[in-house]
Amino acid sequence: MMGFSPKRMILLCLGFALFMSCVPSGGMENDFLPALIAGNIRGTDLTVILEITEGERVSTLGGYALWRISAVVIRSFKGGYAPGETLEYHRTTETEFPPPEKDSRHIVSFVLEEGRPVIPDEGYHFPWSPELEEQVTAELARSS
């Protein structure tokens, strides 16, 4: 296969099998998320759990949509927002993504640009769940 000797292919397969045996049964995708979000919290100005109150598409360019989102802060991991405060921000998504659902909750990390919260990229906006919040809290406690 593509220049790999049989011996090298066996070693690659064994390495992959060993790697996969180390991945917990919950799946690699969900297991790294708490650590990723904890890293986002440490590396950004503001991280909160938000509940969406309104989402409006303000523009479309190519395959991307820009949304103006209004939300209420549920919990603050870092930054100057307290529970119950409102926050408005913009989020860019691919056009086939559905609009932000009213009353849905998200964990979002922002950097501040000229005093406004800005999402660095899509790796800083995640759907919330009670389990994820608990795992992020535990990861922050472990890493401090």
Contact map, one row per residue, 1 for C-alpha under 8 A:
111110000000000000000000000000000000000000000000000000000000000000000000000000000000000000000000000000000000000000000000000000000000000000000000
111100000000000000000000000000000000000000000000000000000000000000000000000000000000000000000000000000000000000000000000000000000000000000000000
111110000000000000000000000000000000000000000000000000000000000000000000000000000000000000000000000000000000000000000000000000000000000000000000
111111011000000000000000000000000000000000000000000000000000000000000000000000000000000000000000000000000000000000000000000000000000000000000000
101111111000000000000000000000000000000000000000000000000000000000000000000000000000000000000000000000000000000000000000000000000000000000000000
000111111100000000000000000000000000000000000000000000000000000000000000000000000000000000000000000000000000000000000000000000000000000000000000
000011111110000000000000000000000000000000000000000000000000000000000000000000000000000000000000000000000000000000000000000000000000000000000000
000111111111000000000000000000000000000000000000000000000000000000000000000000000000000000000000000000000000000000000000000000000000000000000000
000111111111100000000000000000000000000000000000000000000000000000000000000000000000000000000000000000000000000000000000000000000000000000000000
000001111111110000000000000000000000000000000000000000000000000000000000000000000000000000000000000000000000000000000000000000000000000000000000
000000111111111000000000000000000000000000000000000000000000000000000000000000000000000000000000000000000000000000000000000000000000000000000000
000000011111111100000000000000000000000000000000000000000000000000000000000000000000000000000000000000000000000000000000000000000000000000000000
000000001111111110000000000000000000000000000000000000000000000000000000000000000000000000000000000000000000000000000000000000000000000000000000
000000000111111111000000000000000000000000000000000000000000000000000000000000000000000000000000000000000000000000000000000000000000000000000000
000000000011111111100000000000000000000000000000000000000000000000000000000000000000000000000000000000000000000000000000000000000000000000000000
000000000001111111110000000000000000000000000000000000000000000000000000000000000000000000000000000000000000000000000000000000000000000000000000
000000000000111111111000000000000000000000000000000000000000000000000000000000000000000000000000000000000000000000000000000000000000000000000000
000000000000011111111100000000000000000000000000000000000000000000000000000000000000000000000000000000000000000000000000000000000000000000000000
000000000000001111111110000000000000000000000000000000000000000000000000000000000000000000000000000000000000000000000000000000000000000000000000
000000000000000111111110000000000000000000000000000000000000000000000000000000000000000000000000000000000000000000000000000000000000000000000000
000000000000000011111111000000000000000000000000000000000000000000000000000000000000000000000000000000000000000000000000000000000000000000000000
000000000000000001111111000000000000000000000000000000000000000000000000000000000000000000000000000000000000000000000000000000000000000000000000
000000000000000000111111101100000000000000000000000000000000000000000000000000000000000000000000000000000000000000000000000000000000000000000000
000000000000000000001111111100100000000000000000000000000000000000000000000000000000000000000000000000000000000000000000000000000000000000000000
000000000000000000000011111000000000000000000000000000000000000000000000000000000000000000000000000000000000000000000000000000000000000000000000
000000000000000000000001111101100000000000000000000000000000000000000000000000000000000000000000000000000000000000000000000000000000000000000000
000000000000000000000011111111100000000000000000000000000000000000000000000000000000000000000000000000000000000000000000000000000000000000000000
000000000000000000000011011111110000000000000000000000000000000000000000000000000000000000000000000000000000000000000000000000000000000000000000
000000000000000000000000001111111000000000000000000000000000000000000000000000000000000000000000000000000000000000000000000000000000000000000000
000000000000000000000000011111111100000000000000000000000000000000000000000000000000000000000000000000000000000000000000000000000000000000000000
000000000000000000000001011111111100000000000000000000000000000000000000000000000000000000000000000000000000000000000000000000000000000000000000
000000000000000000000000000111111111000000000000000000000000000000000000000000000000000000000000000000000000000000000000000000000000000000000000
000000000000000000000000000011111111100000000000000000000000000000000000000000000000000000000000000000000000000000000000000000000000000000000000
000000000000000000000000000001111111110000000000000000000000000000000000000000000000000000000000000000000000000000000000000000000001001100100000
000000000000000000000000000000011111111000000000000000000000000000000000000000000000000000000000000000000000000000000000000000000000000100100000
000000000000000000000000000000011111111100000000000000000000000000000000000000000000000000000000000000000000000000000000000000000000000000000000
000000000000000000000000000000001111111110000000000000000000000000000000000000000000000000000000000000000000000000000000000100000000000100000000
000000000000000000000000000000000111111111000000000000000000000000000000000000000000000000000000000000000000000000000000000000000000000100110000
000000000000000000000000000000000011111111100000000000000000000000000000000000000000000000000000000000000000000000000000000000000000000000000000
000000000000000000000000000000000001111111110010000000000000000000000000000000000000000000000000000000000000100000000000000100000000000000000000
000000000000000000000000000000000000111111111110000000000000000000000000000011000000000000000000000000000000100000000000000000000000000000000000
000000000000000000000000000000000000011111110000000000000000000000000000000000000000000000000000000000000000000000000000000000000000000000000000
000000000000000000000000000000000000001111111000000000000000000000000000000000000000000000000000000000000000000000000000000000000000000000000000
000000000000000000000000000000000000000111111110000000000000000000000000000000000000000000000000000000000000111000000000000000000000000000000000
000000000000000000000000000000000000000010111110000000000000000000000000000001100000000000000000000000000000111100000000000000000000000000000000
000000000000000000000000000000000000000010011111000000000000000000000000000111110000000000000000000000000000111100001000000000000000000000000000
000000000000000000000000000000000000000110011111100000000000000000000000000111100000000000000000000000000011110000000000000000000000000000000000
000000000000000000000000000000000000000000000111110000000000000000000000111111001000000000000000000000000011100000000000000000000000000000000000
000000000000000000000000000000000000000000000011111000000000000000000000111110000000000000000000000000001111000000000000000000010000000000000000
000000000000000000000000000000000000000000000001111100000000000000000011111000000000000000000000000000001111000000000000000000000000000000000000
000000000000000000000000000000000000000000000000111110000000000000000011110000000000000000000000000001111100000000000000000000000000000000000000
000000000000000000000000000000000000000000000000011111100000000000001111000000000000000000000000000111111000000000000000000000000000000000000000
000000000000000000000000000000000000000000000000001111100000000000001111000000000000000000000000000001100000000000000000000000000000000000000000
000000000000000000000000000000000000000000000000000111110000000000001110000000000000000000000000000111000000000000000000000000000000000000000000
000000000000000000000000000000000000000000000000000111111000000000111100000000000000000000000000001111000000000000000000000000000000000000000000
000000000000000000000000000000000000000000000000000001111100000000111000000000000000000000000000001000000000000000000000000000000000000000000000
000000000000000000000000000000000000000000000000000000111111000011110000000000000000000000000000001000000000000000000000000000000000000000000000
000000000000000000000000000000000000000000000000000000011111000011110000000000000000000000000000000000000000000000000000000000000000000000000000
000000000000000000000000000000000000000000000000000000001111100011100000000000000000000000000000000000000000000000000000000000000000000000000000
000000000000000000000000000000000000000000000000000000001111111111000000000000000000000000000010000000000000000000000000000000000000000000000000
000000000000000000000000000000000000000000000000000000000011111110000000000000000000000000000000000000000000000000000000000000000000000000000000
000000000000000000000000000000000000000000000000000000000001111100000000000000000000000000000000000000000000000000000000000000000000000000000000
000000000000000000000000000000000000000000000000000000000001111110000000000000000000000000000110000000000000000000000000000000000000000000000000
000000000000000000000000000000000000000000000000000000000001111111000000000000000000000000011110000000000000000000000000000000000000000000000000
000000000000000000000000000000000000000000000000000000001111101111100000000000000000000000011110000000000000000000000000000000000000000000000000
000000000000000000000000000000000000000000000000000000001111000111110000000000000000000001111000000000000000000000000000000000000000000000000000
000000000000000000000000000000000000000000000000000000111110000011111000000000000000000001111000001000000000000000000000000000000000000000000000
000000000000000000000000000000000000000000000000000000111100000001111100000000000000000111100000000000000000000000000000000000000000000000000000
000000000000000000000000000000000000000000000000000111110000000000111110000000000000000111100000000100000000000000000000000000000000000000000000
000000000000000000000000000000000000000000000000000111100000000000011111000000000000011110000000000000000000000000000000000000000000000000000000
000000000000000000000000000000000000000000000000011111000000000000001111100000000000011100000000000000000000000000000000000000000000000000000000
000000000000000000000000000000000000000000000000011110000000000000000111110000000011111000000000000000000000000000000000000000000000000000000000
000000000000000000000000000000000000000000000001111000000000000000000011111100001111111000000000000000000000000000000000000000000000000000000000
000000000000000000000000000000000000000000000001111000000000000000000001111100000111000000000000000000000000000000000000000000000000000000000000
000000000000000000000000000000000000000000000001110000000000000000000000111110000110000000000000000000000000000000000000000000000000000000000000
000000000000000000000000000000000000000000000111100000000000000000000000111111101110000000000000000000000000000000000000000000000000000000000000
000000000000000000000000000000000000000010000111100000000000000000000000001111100000000000000000000000000000000000000000000000000000000000000000
000000000000000000000000000000000000000010001111000000000000000000000000000111110000000000000000000000000000000000000000000000000000000000000000
000000000000000000000000000000000000000000001110000000000000000000000000000111111000000000000000000000000000000000000000000000000000000000000000
000000000000000000000000000000000000000000000100000000000000000000000000000001111100000000000000000000000000000000000000000000000000000000000000
000000000000000000000000000000000000000000000001000000000000000000000000100100111110100000000000000000000000000000000000000000000000000000000000
000000000000000000000000000000000000000000000000000000000000000000000000111100011111100000000000000000000000000000000000000000000000000000000000
000000000000000000000000000000000000000000000000000000000000000000000001111100001111100000000000000000000000000000000000000000000000000000000000
000000000000000000000000000000000000000000000000000000000000000000000001110000000111110000000000000000000000000000000000000000000000000000000000
000000000000000000000000000000000000000000000000000000000000000000000001100000001111111000000000000000000000000000000000000000000000000000000000
000000000000000000000000000000000000000000000000000000000000000000000111100000000001111100000000000000000000000000000000000000000000000000000000
000000000000000000000000000000000000000000000000000000000000000000000111100000000000111110000000000000000000000000000000000000000000000000000000
000000000000000000000000000000000000000000000000000000000000000000011110000000000000011111000000000000000000000000000000000000000000000000000000
000000000000000000000000000000000000000000000000000000000000000000011100000000000000001111100000000000000000000000011100000000000000000000000000
000000000000000000000000000000000000000000000000000000000000000001111000000000000000000111110000000000000000000000000110000000000000000000000000
000000000000000000000000000000000000000000000000000000000000000001111000000000000000000011111000000000000000000000000010000000000000000000000000
000000000000000000000000000000000000000000000000000000000000000111100000000000000000000001111100000000000000000000000000000000000000000000000000
000000000000000000000000000000000000000000000000000000000000000111100000000000000000000000111110100000000000000000000000010000000000000000000000
000000000000000000000000000000000000000000000000000000000000001110000000000000000000000000011111100000000000000000000000000000000000000000000000
000000000000000000000000000000000000000000000000000000000001001110000000000000000000000000001111110000000000000000000000000000000000000000000000
000000000000000000000000000000000000000000000000000000000000000000000000000000000000000000000111110000000000000000000000000000000000000000000000
000000000000000000000000000000000000000000000000000000000000000000000000000000000000000000001111111000000000000000000000000000000000000000000000
000000000000000000000000000000000000000000000000000000000000000000000000000000000000000000000011111110000000000000000000000000000000000000000000
000000000000000000000000000000000000000000000000000000111000000000100000000000000000000000000000111110000000000000000000000000000000000000000000
000000000000000000000000000000000000000000000000000101100000000000001000000000000000000000000000011111010000000000000000000000000000000000000000
000000000000000000000000000000000000000000000000000101100000000000000000000000000000000000000000011111110000000000000000000000000000000000000000
000000000000000000000000000000000000000000000000001111100000000000000000000000000000000000000000000111110000000000000000000000000000000000000000
000000000000000000000000000000000000000000000000001110000000000000000000000000000000000000000000000011111000000000000000000000000000000000000000
000000000000000000000000000000000000000000000000001100000000000000000000000000000000000000000000000111111100000000000000000000100000000000000000
000000000000000000000000000000000000000000000000111100000000000000000000000000000000000000000000000000111110000000000000000000111000000000000000
000000000000000000000000000000000000000000000000111000000000000000000000000000000000000000000000000000011111000000000000000011110000000000000000
000000000000000000000000000000000000000000000011110000000000000000000000000000000000000000000000000000001111100000000000000111110000000000000000
000000000000000000000000000000000000000000000011110000000000000000000000000000000000000000000000000000000111110000000010000111000000000000000000
000000000000000000000000000000000000000110011111000000000000000000000000000000000000000000000000000000000011111000000010000110000000000000000000
000000000000000000000000000000000000000000011110000000000000000000000000000000000000000000000000000000000001111100001111000100000000000000000000
000000000000000000000000000000000000000000011100000000000000000000000000000000000000000000000000000000000000111110001111000000000000000000000000
000000000000000000000000000000000000000000001100000000000000000000000000000000000000000000000000000000000000011111111100000000000000000000000000
000000000000000000000000000000000000000000000000000000000000000000000000000000000000000000000000000000000000001111111100000000000000000000000000
000000000000000000000000000000000000000000000000000000000000000000000000000000000000000000000000000000000000000111110000000000000000000000000000
000000000000000000000000000000000000000000000000000000000000000000000000000000000000000000000000000000000000000111111000000000000000000000000000
000000000000000000000000000000000000000000000000000000000000000000000000000000000000000010000000000000000000000111111100000000000000000000000000
000000000000000000000000000000000000000000000100000000000000000000000000000000000000000010000000000000000000011110111110000000000000000000000000
000000000000000000000000000000000000000000000000000000000000000000000000000000000000000011000000000000000000011110011111000000000000000000000000
000000000000000000000000000000000000000000000000000000000000000000000000000000000000000001100000000000000001111000001111110110000000000000000000
000000000000000000000000000000000000000000000000000000000000000000000000000000000000000000000000000000000000011000000111111100000000000000000000
000000000000000000000000000000000000000000000000000000000000000000000000000000000000000000000000000000000000000000000011111110000000000000000000
000000000000000000000000000000000000000000000000000000000000000000000000000000000000000000001000000000000000000000000011111110000000000000000000
000000000000000000000000000000000000000000000000000000000000000000000000000000000000000000000000000000000000000000000001111111000000000000000000
000000000000000000000000000000000000100100000000000000000000000000000000000000000000000000000000000000000011110000000011111111000000000000000000
000000000000000000000000000000000000000000000000000000000000000000000000000000000000000000000000000000000111100000000010111111100000000000000000
000000000000000000000000000000000000000000000000000000000000000000000000000000000000000000000000000000000111000000000000001111110000000000000000
000000000000000000000000000000000000000000000000000000000000000000000000000000000000000000000000000000011110000000000000000011111000000000000000
000000000000000000000000000000000000000000000000100000000000000000000000000000000000000000000000000000001110000000000000000001111101100000000000
000000000000000000000000000000000000000000000000000000000000000000000000000000000000000000000000000000001000000000000000000000111111100000000000
000000000000000000000000000000000000000000000000000000000000000000000000000000000000000000000000000000000000000000000000000000011111110000000000
000000000000000000000000000000000000000000000000000000000000000000000000000000000000000000000000000000000000000000000000000000001111111000000000
000000000000000000000000000000000100000000000000000000000000000000000000000000000000000000000000000000000000000000000000000000011111111100000000
000000000000000000000000000000000000000000000000000000000000000000000000000000000000000000000000000000000000000000000000000000011111111110000000
000000000000000000000000000000000000000000000000000000000000000000000000000000000000000000000000000000000000000000000000000000000111111111000000
000000000000000000000000000000000100000000000000000000000000000000000000000000000000000000000000000000000000000000000000000000000011111111100000
000000000000000000000000000000000110110000000000000000000000000000000000000000000000000000000000000000000000000000000000000000000001111111110000
000000000000000000000000000000000000000000000000000000000000000000000000000000000000000000000000000000000000000000000000000000000000111111111000
000000000000000000000000000000000000000000000000000000000000000000000000000000000000000000000000000000000000000000000000000000000000011111111100
000000000000000000000000000000000110010000000000000000000000000000000000000000000000000000000000000000000000000000000000000000000000001111111110
000000000000000000000000000000000000010000000000000000000000000000000000000000000000000000000000000000000000000000000000000000000000000111111111
000000000000000000000000000000000000000000000000000000000000000000000000000000000000000000000000000000000000000000000000000000000000000011111111
000000000000000000000000000000000000000000000000000000000000000000000000000000000000000000000000000000000000000000000000000000000000000001111111
000000000000000000000000000000000000000000000000000000000000000000000000000000000000000000000000000000000000000000000000000000000000000000111111
000000000000000000000000000000000000000000000000000000000000000000000000000000000000000000000000000000000000000000000000000000000000000000011111
